[in-house]
Amino acid sequence: MDKNILLKEINSLKEDFPKLNTLKEEDLFSLVCLKYYYQPEDFSYFHYKESFVDGKSDGGIDLVVINDVDSYSTTLSLIQCKWINNLDNIQDIKDIFTKIEQTYNDFLANKTTKYNPRLKRILKDKLDYIDDLDNLIEFTLFISVEISPDRKEKIEDALKGIASLNEYLITIYYLDDIVENIESVKEPKKFVEEDKIIINKNDGHLNYGDFGLLVNISSNSLKNLYDRYKNKGLFEQNFRYFIRNKKIDDKITNSLQKKRNDFWFLNNGIIISCSDFKIDGNNIRLWDFSIVNGCQTTTLIGEYRGKNENEDFFLPCKIVKSKSDPNNNEKGFSYFMSEIAEASNSQKPISDRDLKSNRPEQRKLQTFLREEDPKIYLEIKRGEVYKRSIDSWQKIKNDELGQYILAFNLQQPGTARSTKRKIFSSDKTYRSIFLRTYSKENIVDLLRLKEYYNDYVNKQLKDDKFVDLEQESVARNGKFIVIALIGLFFKYKNSLITFKGYSKDENWIAYLEEDNLQGPLLNVNYKQDDFFLKLNGLFQLIIMELSNLYKQREKDERNVSNFFKTDTKYQKIIIKHFIDSVFNNDYRMKEVNTYLETLNNVKQSESILEL
């Protein structure tokens, strides 16, 4: 596998982000892995600042990354990246993972004195973020060498022999894996154009007219497809890509090790969707095909390494043919693929978000937001794909939209940040977000505000403009608090809230959380250069005040991330600080009022949806 592809990506990072030119080649290799495995769509300098911890006393960790699998589960990945030409011995790999494990255990036990400040800040923040979620811990190694399958198997066996590592997800990506993934991200294949799969001819087959077929397929033949096409369209139409789940994976792997003869009974099999198929002896020829259900099964069969890995067995497979030709009716073919994937994935873990995805209010809101320009694409189901080229701020998941409505409109940034699951699991929270009157202009401006804040923070990080680590941490971890405070300023500017009775009136919180914001939020008629200058000034003022408040309370808070976790701290501590230091300070409010010129005066909304 050509390592020059990685060198090209390293040079591309240098061109796109000149401030990274001071990093060593091995550090930039880490960022290439970060980009293509964790942030392929919108990699920015912010992600470097957010995740990169390599350096002296880094505990064997180069990157710390969080991936939200869904509203309930999160994976924390502790990552080492090795930019080398040769792998001398397997002990080196064992040492890498045991060192990561030791570092992780030290942080759990709060034994962190010996580690560098950057690792302490970033890993503590992320550990704090996941501490009340059903999380998975993954130790990952990216290594820039290609080795033989036999040696890979020996490495896997050696790692399995370390009992303490068995409770974690252990993942290794070699040179060939990394290069294939980069190519897949840059030029994704929609499906595999043509190939065949071996069937058990003696078992016969069951046709459903000309458009469906039930057969038993060879595991070795499926493995062969995986080896050749895993990053070249084989799973592109699946509901979602392979997501490691130790409980499920271990059961399938155990079946592969000990119960191959019973695999047919123990597994639901796979579904292949295609434009056409043809029975040819003991083969099924397939055209324009993708595995739309069974990614987990196929991947674990494809990656299984064991003494019996070549022992073939058969598993059930449903093959379905579209009535639309992808060359003549791409939209119809894509819809068919997605419909089959969506309908056939019911055996996967169902979240509360999934259960509400077909609710009438979700579909009405989705339609409402993309009917007129500026079109907003709302993802209400995991796996939905929107191919049209639009700006990044115009695409959002319904749970993420719920977070911003909770923070800005309903003044509950702690819930938005730390208990996102309540958006769909709590009927009260769900109704407050989705069974309400929607203003299209309100949502559009809220998403623009989100984008403007992200751009501001990214630029400040890139230019090293934050004066200390506290301000940087506030900016990174306080997104929903900042958005909530701008919502508070908006309510104050438009006389939708006063602070009379704040400390005495028990009903003040309900008054604060009242859903009384409609119409445009931003003053789009304001001179553009001044608009961003003043809006950024508002961001800066809020971050500075939050940083000062945190420093006053540092002995009472574990870290910045913990300070922003609850609505109570926001409503009782942070708002009180802003009332005392800003709203009741005539000099400060004179400055603030200048910034608030970027926010609109309340207007009647032109586009309303009542749910």
C-alpha positions, 0 to 999 in steps of 0.5 A: 500500500502506497504511503505517499497517499498519507504524505499528500494528506499531510502536505494538504493539512499544512496548506489548509492550516499554516499554523500546523506547519510547526508540527512534526510529520508524525503529529500531522499523521495523527491529524490525518487519522483524526480528520478521516476517521472522526471529522471527515466532513468538517475538519477544522483547526478547532478539532486539532485544539479539541483532541490533540494531546501528544507531547511530553508526559502524554501517557501514550495518548496522541488524540482523545475523541468522543463519538456520540453513537446515539442519544444514549451511548457514547464512545470515548476513544483514546488514540495512539498514532505511530508514524513508522516504517517497520514494526519490530516486535509484537511487544511494542503493540502490547506496550502501547495498549497497556500504557494507554490503559494505565493512563486511563486508570490513573485519570479515573483515580485522579492520579494525574500530576505526572501528565501534561496540562493539555492531556489533563484538561482535554481528557478530564473534560471528556471523562466528565462529559460521558460520566452519566452516559452508557459509554464505551471506552475504546483504545485505538492504534493507527500505525503506518505499516502494512503487515501480513494477515498472519502477523495481525492474527498473532497481534490480536491473540497477544492482546487477548492474552492481556486480561485487563484489556478485554473490557475495552474495545481494542482497535488497530488500523494499519496502513492499508486500512487507513489509505482505503478509508481516505479513498472511500471518504474522498471518492465514496462508491454508492454501491458495488457495480458487479460481483458474485456470491456463492450459495448452497445450491442444494438448499434451493432458493425461494423467489418472490417474483422477479424482485426477491430471492431467499438463499443460503450464502457462503461465509467465505464468499461473503468474507471475500466481498468484505475484503475487496469492497468494505470501503468501496460501496459494500455498506454505502446504502446501509442504515449506518456503518459498522459501530463497535458494540462489545456485547453484540460483537462478542456474541457473534464472535463466540458463534464464529469460534464455537458454533459455526454449525449453528450460525444459521439459527443464531443470526438473522443473516443479511439483506442485499439490495441491488439493481439486478441479480441472476442465478448462475449455478452455485453463484448469484451474480449481482449488479449495483449492490450494497448490503443494507442490513447485516453490516455488523455480521459481515464485518465481524465475519470479514475481520474474524481471525481464528484457527477455524476462520477458513471453515465455511458455513452458510447463513441466510440472505435475502436479495431484493431488486429495485424496480428502478434502474440507477442509470435512468432513475437514480432518485428512485433507486436511492429511495428504494435502497434507503427504504429497504435499509430503514425497514430492515434494521428494526432488530438493531437497538432502538432509541427513543429518538428512533421511536419518535422518528415517524411521529406526524410532528417530526415529518411536518417539521421536516417538510416545513423547514425545507419548503422555502429558501433558505431550506433547512434539512432536518434529519429525523431518522438515523441514516437519512442522506441529503445529497443536495449541496447546501451550506453546513449550517442548513443541515441538522439532526432533530436531537441537535435542533432540540438542544439549541431550542432548549438552550436558547428558547427554553433557557435549559442549557444544562439539559441541552448539554448533559442529558440530551436523552431527555429530548426524546425520553421525557414526554414533558421535554419532548412536548416543549420542543416539538409540540410547539409553534415554530417560526421558520425565521427563528430556527434559521437564525438560531442555526446561523447563530450556532454557526457564527459561534463555531466560526468565532471559536475556531478562529480564536483557537487558530489565532491563539487569541484566548488569554488563558486556558480557562477562557479556551476551555469555556469557549469549547465547553460552554457552547450551550451556555453562551447560546442560552445567555444570548437568548437571555439578552434577546429576551431582555432587549425585547422586554420579554423578561425582567429581573425583578423578584429573581432571588425571591420569586419561586415562579421566576424559573418558569418565567425564565423558561417561558417559550415566548420567542418567535420571528427573526433573531438576528438583525440581518439589515445591519451593516455586515462588517459591523454585524460580525464585529459586534456579534463577536464582541458579544461572544467575547464578553460572555466568554470572559465573564464566564471565565472570571466566574469560573475562576472565582468558583474553581475550588467548588468545581471539578473543571469547566465542563462540570460547571456547565452541566446543570440547569440549576447552576446556570439559572441560580449561579451564572444568571445571578453573576450576569445580573450583578456584573452586567445587567445592573451595571450601567457602564457594562450595559452601555457596551452590551447594548452596542453588541445587542444591535446585532439582535432583532427587535421582536417581529411577527413571524412570516412563516409559522407552523403550529404543532 
